[in-house]
Amino acid sequence: MLPRQHRLPLRKERHRIEQNGLVRSFPHFTLYFLKRDDPSLPSRFAILVSKKLFPKAVDRNLFRRRVLHQLHGSLPLFHSGYDFLIIPRAKLTQLKTSELKKVLTNTLSIVKID
């Protein structure tokens, strides 16, 4: 589980990020990101898993925890002062744990924020 300071509350922040943030599409997921008011604050992450990918809530939550666990180990690699919303695609759900970590860390660490 991510530390509280790195968790993005979706109920409060989702529409703000989707309307004001930048969008980047990748083969495995879609990424929304937005600069925080204070750039010295740590980055926050949220995963939005659709019912199309996993019809059962148990499976959605398991996948969400799996992705957040992989992000937790790579937090120092990511830019600080941003909010990230990750929307996985079907390709991401088929990856093994080691491949999942590689895809997430490589993509999120090199994403062009400017």
Phi, psi and omega in degrees: 000142178288147173298152185305323182293342180257003179267135179256119179286114185292323183299324182270327193252347188302309184292326177298317181290317182293325182277320187257345186273174176266152182238135173230133178255135179232164181300330185260339181197166173253138184238123171255137176214151184213138179288137178281162181298321179250109184293347180278348179288151179291154178290150179242148184231146173215148178243131179242103184259125184279160177288341177292323179286315181224101182298329182270137181299325180299317180291321177299314181293322177297315179295318179300315178296322179297315179292315180295327177296320179291325177292324183302319181288346185245015184305321181295341182282342187267155178297143177265159178085022181228157171251129181243131174242119183252125177244104184289153173253174184300328180299323182292328182289341183267356182280150173284168185300316181294321178291323179299315180296318180298313181298313182295311183292318180296316183288313183288332181280337181254000183300137180278113186270336184293000000 
